[in-house]
Amino acid sequence: MESGADAVIKKLRLQRNRLNQLNAYQASVGAIKSVPEHTPEELQKIVRYNEFGTSKIPARSFLRATVYKNRKHSWRFASHEVVKRVVAGQITGNKAYKIMGQQMVDDVHQQIDTIGPQNAASTIKRKGRNQPLVDTGGLYRSIDGEVLRR
């Protein structure tokens, strides 16, 4: 018969093993999904030009700004919730990172939808709308997350 202490130790070992699953993975989010409008190299340039700006394009950080805006509150809360679910055995560590990755993708999309400054008048005329960071929609659709083994 198992003692109370043995049962607690067994439960703690199980929880430790579940938490160790989190150390095996990491989430990566960015312009990583293939889209027909752009080659991977073109996407890298689009991201770099918009994140940091050029002599003609103002910086419109959609990745760094999303991290800055969400890391201390919404992502921290969401990560605490998924870790609780991992410890309880409701989800795996891999699934926890998939959930967090999707949250991050949604937040990057929201940042793209609301970013400023406005386009120049000549850009609005060419595009037919004032929607910074959206021309063909390829960048928006390329934003995706993946779970990687560490």
KASULWO-V646053 format. One record per backbone hydrogen bond with DSSP energy under -1.0 kcal/mol. CO is the residue of the C=O (numbers start at 1). NH is the residue of the N-H. Records with the same first field share a line. If there is no record, write none. Layout:
BEGIN
CO = NH / NH
END
This chain:
BEGIN
3 = 7
4 = 8
5 = 9
6 = 10
7 = 11
8 = 12
9 = 13
10 = 14
11 = 15
12 = 16
13 = 17
14 = 18
15 = 19
16 = 20
19 = 22
24 = 150
26 = 148
28 = 146
30 = 32 / 144
39 = 43
40 = 44
41 = 45
42 = 46
43 = 47
44 = 48
45 = 49
46 = 50
47 = 51
48 = 52
49 = 53
50 = 60
57 = 54
63 = 67
64 = 68
65 = 69
66 = 70
67 = 71
70 = 75
73 = 77
74 = 78
75 = 79
76 = 80
77 = 81
78 = 82
79 = 83
80 = 84
81 = 85
82 = 86
83 = 87
84 = 88
85 = 90 / 91
86 = 89
92 = 96
93 = 97
94 = 98
95 = 99
96 = 100
97 = 101
98 = 102
99 = 103
100 = 104
101 = 105
102 = 106
103 = 107
104 = 108
105 = 109
106 = 110
107 = 111
108 = 112
109 = 113
110 = 114
120 = 124
121 = 125
122 = 126
123 = 127
124 = 128
131 = 134
137 = 141
138 = 142
142 = 32 / 33
144 = 30
146 = 28
148 = 26
END
